[in-house]
Amino acid sequence: MITDNDVAPLSQSSPPRHGFEFIIASPAVAADDAEAIRAFWRREGALTDDAQMNQRLTQVIMHARTLTGEVAGVCTATPVTSPRLMQPMYYWRTFIGRQWRSSQLVMAMLKKSCVHLEKIARASDFPCIGVLLELENDRFRERGRVAAWWNPPFVYIGRSARGLDLRVLYFRGARLKSAASIPDPPM
């Protein structure tokens, strides 16, 4: 579990630290933030289709801005039931702008957003029991070759159907769901 002691305090908008401000999208992305995120995705070539952007905006849980207000990174989470785990998890994604990819931004966003997701899960009797990562970034995969990461405490569970490393973080206090209470995973 990642605790609030492991990351800087986080409210709806955390004070700039290391040159970034972290904004939680709760309960949804604010309209002005949504436009800035769309522009960021377009500029970086991450997403260009309006329908796809609109759908992904519903999954945004946090974004980071530079001290000048420019969007530098966006992370999303959506509930999934992985065929491998057969337990409800938040499938976490992030996109970091080119100019910030060698910074610690991705790790800061991962830690902060996991704290936030755990708070959401705990307040709702754990609809999801943890966070699932599928590592697409080569640098991330190569630097994180240990089976169990310390902070954040993700553990390696194998490879996805796409051949990518899978890692999970379980929320403290979350209990496995019974098979009857879990919807079938999509085919």
Order of alpha helices (4+ residues) and beta strands (2+ residues): beta-alpha-alpha-beta-beta-beta-alpha-beta-alpha-beta-beta
